Amino acid sequence: MSIVRVFPQSIIGYIQAMNTAKAKKDGAAVPEDNILSDATSTRLDTDVAAYNTGKGAIVAAKQVYHAAVELARPQRKLLKKYITNFYIGVNTCISLGTIPASARSFYGLDISNKKMPEMSTDTKLLAAAASLVSGDTARRAAGGVAIASPTIAQVTTVITAAKPVIMAISNAKTAVATAVSNLKKQNPEIKDLIKHIWNEVEAYYSLSTPSSRRVQGRLWGIVYRGKGVPSVLSGMCTDSATHAPLANVQLYLVGVGKRVKSGADGSYTINTSLYDVLELMAKLSGYDDKTISFTKEDGVPLVLNVAMVKTVI
């Protein structure tokens, strides 16, 4: 059996380590009971506030993004419907001979078939909308007849309403990316601070027994990891919104490296002899990486479910 100090490897781990240390420092009955140096104490107060603010900014930005996605969903659907119906009208007129097949070229469409424009992404959808308006204006100016159902006026009304709502998603994505980038810039300082705290705490209790030193260290947020009797960590991987099981999620214990994948039913199993405070990392394309900090007893099986959130960026 062995026990070692393990440095956190994730934002969750950093926040947990700092918040624990700050709570312990602030809980000192008198200032003299604070075992941290004045310089480290000042850094801790400043960095905890800044880092928690940064993490909160990410959460708030993601909330705005998801709200924008929900707001845009019906607008996107309606816009696709109107663009599709307009081009059905164009194709019908071509079939009836009231406008020539070459008229499709005004909209940037292939004149040899009746295919609709590409609308698989918001960028392509808005581009298709813009091409429709500019193309129909040019076609009508060249003497082309009006499309009756829907009319260009009706399509334009839908575009005018949908465009800012759909574009808000892109703006929200940018806000999330900025918030994430800002938080990452703080990581070097946070890592250095945590190391200073842990070193000062362990130095203060250096004359204590290893067991007693670890007990005191944990109160200041130091993470120790033990290796003992093998046991099983298991659980289910699901979509946080739909609760549907997710297959092929890659999971591993941070600092260990060996990975497993969730099965078709979303279940996973990890055999490990590690215990105490651990971090489980879960990754799946299209979803945010998920890190869960948890405590496991030596040799005792544990069920830990993982809810994945669809990625914003």
SULGIDA-V646703 format. One record per backbone hydrogen bond with DSSP energy under -1.0 kcal/mol. CO is the residue of the C=O (numbers start at 1). NH is the residue of the N-H. If there is no record, write none. Layout:
# SULGIDA-V646703
co | nh
CO | NH
CO | NH
This chain:
# SULGIDA-V646703
co | nh
2 | 227
4 | 225
10 | 14
11 | 15
12 | 16
13 | 17
14 | 18
15 | 19
16 | 20
17 | 21
18 | 22
19 | 23
20 | 24
21 | 25
22 | 26
23 | 27
25 | 28
30 | 33
31 | 34
37 | 41
38 | 42
39 | 43
40 | 44
41 | 45
42 | 46
43 | 47
44 | 48
45 | 49
46 | 50
47 | 51
48 | 52
49 | 53
50 | 54
51 | 55
52 | 56
53 | 57
54 | 58
55 | 59
56 | 60
57 | 61
58 | 62
59 | 63
60 | 64
61 | 65
62 | 66
63 | 67
64 | 68
65 | 69
66 | 70
67 | 71
68 | 72
69 | 73
72 | 76
73 | 77
74 | 78
75 | 79
76 | 80
77 | 81
78 | 82
79 | 83
80 | 84
81 | 85
82 | 86
83 | 87
84 | 88
85 | 89
86 | 90
87 | 91
88 | 92
89 | 93
90 | 94
91 | 95
92 | 96
93 | 98
93 | 99
100 | 103
101 | 104
102 | 105
103 | 106
104 | 107
104 | 109
105 | 108
121 | 125
122 | 126
123 | 127
124 | 128
125 | 129
126 | 130
127 | 131
128 | 132
129 | 133
130 | 134
131 | 135
132 | 136
133 | 137
134 | 138
135 | 139
136 | 140
137 | 141
138 | 142
139 | 144
140 | 143
151 | 155
152 | 156
153 | 157
154 | 158
155 | 159
156 | 160
157 | 161
158 | 162
159 | 163
162 | 166
163 | 167
164 | 168
166 | 169
167 | 171
168 | 172
169 | 173
170 | 174
171 | 175
172 | 176
173 | 177
174 | 178
175 | 179
176 | 180
177 | 181
178 | 182
179 | 183
180 | 184
181 | 185
183 | 186
184 | 187
186 | 190
187 | 191
188 | 192
189 | 193
190 | 194
191 | 195
192 | 196
193 | 197
194 | 198
195 | 199
196 | 200
197 | 201
198 | 202
199 | 203
200 | 204
201 | 205
203 | 206
205 | 208
209 | 213
210 | 214
211 | 215
212 | 216
213 | 217
214 | 218
217 | 220
217 | 222
218 | 221
223 | 6
225 | 4
226 | 275
227 | 2
231 | 272
232 | 302
233 | 270
234 | 304
235 | 268
236 | 306
237 | 246
238 | 308
239 | 243
244 | 239
249 | 262
250 | 283
251 | 260
252 | 281
253 | 256
253 | 257
260 | 251
262 | 248
263 | 266
266 | 237
267 | 263
268 | 235
270 | 233
272 | 231
273 | 228
275 | 226
276 | 296
278 | 294
279 | 254
280 | 292
281 | 252
282 | 290
283 | 250
284 | 287
286 | 311
290 | 282
292 | 280
294 | 278
296 | 276
297 | 300
302 | 234
306 | 238
308 | 240
309 | 288
